[in-house]
Amino acid sequence: QLQLVESGGGLVQAGGSLRLSCTASTSIFSISFMAWYRQAPGEQRELVASLTSGGVTNYADSVKGRFTISRDNAKNVVYLLMNSLKPEDTAVYYCNIEARVRSSWPRMEYWGQGTQVTVSS
């Protein structure tokens, strides 16, 4: 079973930066889609950024130009670099991937446990 562990969250002042990491607990045969979501209190979970296996990225309008999603293939780590943070970026951030962990396994969706990001004004 694959587990995803997020790290890098914390408390930062407005205008600051954080880099979130999502590390897989085991090697993965193939990853087709990677994404970061966030959920603020009382709000629905929303897609922040995504990255396909072909390198195509997509960002929520609210984070375009400030956030960057990337991947380290060798380490099976997905990153979210967040610059110019705003108080409205405060949320729990979740890593999400679609992958075949083994060549004989079907493609499945996996979620991390979430990491808290708090931006103070």
N, C-alpha and C positions, 0 to 999 in steps of 0.2 A: 504494500500500500504506500502511496506517495503522500508525504506531508510537506506542506509549504510553511516556512517560518519567515515572518516579516520582522524587520528590525529597522532602527533608524528614526523612529518617531520620537516626539518629545515636545517640549515647550520652547517656543521661539518668538521673538518680537516681530512685529510687522516689518516687512522689508527684508527679513532674514531668509536663510536657506536651510533646507534639510535634504538629505538623500535617503530615501527608503530602499531597502533591499529585501528581496524575496528569494529565499534559498530553498532549493529542493532537497529532500532528505535522501534521495537516491539518484543514480544516473537515470536519464530518460532517453528512450529510443528516438522519439520525435515529438516536437512541440509545434502545434499548428497555430496557436493563438495565445497571446499573453496580454494581460490587462491589469490595470489598477482601478478599483472602485473606491468610493468613499460614502460614508453615511453619517450625517450630522444628526444630533438629537431631534427626534420628532419628524425627521425627513426620510424620504425613500433613498435607498442605495442608488447611486448614480455612477455612470461610467466616467472616469477621469481621462484615461489614456489607454490606447491599445496598440499592439504591435503584432503584425502577422509574421509568419515564418518567411515570407518574401520580403520583409523589411518595410512594409507599408504601415505608417503610423496614423493615428487618429486621436484628436484631442477634443475635450469639451471646450466650448467657446470660452467659458470662464477661466480656463487655464492656458489657452493658446499663447505662445510666446513666453510663458513663464515656467512651464513644466516640460520635462523631457523624459520619455521612456526609452530604455535601452536594455540590452541583454548581453551577458557574458556567456557565450556558448560553452566554453570550456568548463566553466564553473557551475553551469545551470543556475545562474542567478539573473533575476530581472530587477532593474533599478527604476526608481522614479526620482529624478532630480527636480526639486521644487525651489524656484527662486522667486524673489519679490513676493514673499508670502503675505497674505491678507487675513484679517480675522475671520472672514467668511470661508477660508480654507480649513477652518477647524472642523475636524471630523475623525472618525475611525477609518483608516485606509486599509483596504483588503486587496491582496494579490489574487489573481485568478488566471489559471491556464487551462487550455485544452491540449491534451497530450496522449500519446500512446507510450506508456511507461516501458513496456516490452513489445517486441515486434509481434508477438502473438496476442497481445491484449487489444481490446477495442479502444477507440478514442474516447476519453472521458474528461469530465470537467472537475477541476480541483480548486479549493479555496484555502487561503490561509486564515489564521485566527484573528487577524487585524492588529493594527498598531495605531495608537492614539497620536494625533497631531493637534497641538493647541497653539494658536497664534494670538498673541496678546497685542492689544492696540497701544 
